[in-house]
Amino acid sequence: MAANLSLKATPPLDVEAVRRDFPILATKVHGYPLVYLDSAASSQRALPVLRAVQEYETHSHANVHRGVHALSQAATAAFEGARERVRRFINAASVKEIIFVRGTTEGINLVAQAYARPRFRAGDEILITGLEHHANIVPWQMVCEQTGASLRVAPINRRGEVPFDEFLSRLGPRTRLVAFAHVSNALGTVLPVKRMVEAAHAHGAVVLIDGAQAVPHAHVDVRALGADFYTVSGHKMYAPTGIGVLYGRQELLAAMPPWQGGGDMILTVSFEKTTYNELPAKFEAGTPNISGAVGLAAAMDYLERLGIDAVAAHEQRLLELATAELARLPDIELIGTAAHKAAVLSFTMKGVHAHDLGTILDAEGVAVRTGHHCAMPVMTFFGLPATARASFGCYNTEEDVKALVSALRRARGVFA
Amino acid sequence: MDLKELYRDVILDHNRHPRNFGPLEGANHQAEGNNPLCGDRLILTVRLNGERIEDIRFEGRGCAISTASASLMTEAVKGRDRASARQLFDKMHALLTQPDGAPDPSLGKLAALSGVREFPARVKCASLCWHTLNAALASEQAATVSTE
């Protein structure tokens, strides 16, 4: 990935071997081989992930934390083993800091409702940036409505970067919480998160980082970053949907009230008084997504086996190639040209709406996302209703870039 | 998948040169249509004289299918009365959603949109303007729209 995310010298990725781990890539679409360039929306699942889920469901499933019988213990061991796997993957200090949630969206909502809402008052400020996904905008707007706090936005520039001085100038004594993406889903921009965290902390604010687009592509060390909260979605990192992680510093999580009530999050219940369970169970009401957690742990094993540096280096090569190829096409404009980018290319073709581009590309088996990418303020900033977005994962190849370019030439022909 | 079925010449022409595009002076009915999936936005302005659609124009941004569909629709309903426009809505709905069969001959140029049937993700693009027209014509009391 980019300079502020570690990228060490590493042997190249054996992409053909990787592709054999993703059977869906053999799919034919309208008679063409599938060219999957939509991993930023949702990645595909690796066979080891699918096998781990099947193994768990076939041989180890029961409810967790509830029984003395063998299967319940096996399920608990699998679930808690997954939690430890996640802890190591992001280098959290303790498994008490790893809360399983449905995904990044739920993680952000949890912090909004259980951290921000009980504490914030009129006059307090929440700072976000101009490139956020709706999931990192709307939960804060809801908290502002509920508490009277106000939302401030550090703007982006025409390259899709958040200028650091603009960010700094919006921090102040009233800033209570700062929330930003590690990597922009719509533009690919990699934010200088460590500097941003340090600046926010210098003003006494707590920091949440939306890591949905970062974790599949780079080493994330939550302690090195200094993050107070960090959120992850499984399905963007080759794991199933419906599972994700909220990391929170133990001291903060311990001081927060529960978010949802139910089973597993209590120690004792009577009609007069209920006492809450300890971390992390306090934030995991109800039977969790056990097989999802198992799949997420398997995906983390898989990524580490490939070598996340090798994956990052591979994706950067594809990004450079695709950026150069698209620049040679007439009438294509790249939206998002930050100095530090992940392998995401948002673009428009002159005179052709993104939705039409998406259909024409799909007719040749090329899957891209079209629309506002759940980042309507970004589209408004660039004066666009929509863009097409090609995003790359560990299984993409130079041939995929060629197929994209060829399909774009065809689109130009249709709308000549 | 035959892209030529979707992007017929009539559609490409109406996308490039949309008819009845821009605000309508003296409009008394208006509705806005949004397709949140793709960010398409359409504003229809209509001047109804009694039951008759005396004039109709549209504004907004959308894909080729939604732009051409709106352009073709304004041509097709101008001069019709409300009941006749609603009949046309029903015929378009059938054209866009029913699997096969020859288009109703009374649809005229609108039949060019029949290729959309093969592209289920695009049916909403073609039907957005028609739903917006229904909304614009629905209010019995003519809402006066200031165009100043």
Boltz contact constraints between the chains, C-beta under 6 A:
constraints:
  - contact:
      token1: [A, 30]
      token2: [B, 1]
      max_distance: 6.0
  - contact:
      token1: [A, 353]
      token2: [B, 63]
      max_distance: 6.0
  - contact:
      token1: [A, 355]
      token2: [B, 38]
      max_distance: 6.0
  - contact:
      token1: [A, 355]
      token2: [B, 63]
      max_distance: 6.0
  - contact:
      token1: [A, 356]
      token2: [B, 63]
      max_distance: 6.0
  - contact:
      token1: [A, 356]
      token2: [B, 64]
      max_distance: 6.0
  - contact:
      token1: [A, 363]
      token2: [B, 1]
      max_distance: 6.0
  - contact:
      token1: [A, 363]
      token2: [B, 3]
      max_distance: 6.0
  - contact:
      token1: [A, 371]
      token2: [B, 38]
      max_distance: 6.0
  - contact:
      token1: [A, 372]
      token2: [B, 39]
      max_distance: 6.0
  - contact:
      token1: [A, 385]
      token2: [B, 39]
      max_distance: 6.0
  - contact:
      token1: [A, 385]
      token2: [B, 61]
      max_distance: 6.0
  - contact:
      token1: [A, 386]
      token2: [B, 38]
      max_distance: 6.0
  - contact:
      token1: [A, 386]
      token2: [B, 39]
      max_distance: 6.0
  - contact:
      token1: [A, 414]
      token2: [B, 7]
      max_distance: 6.0
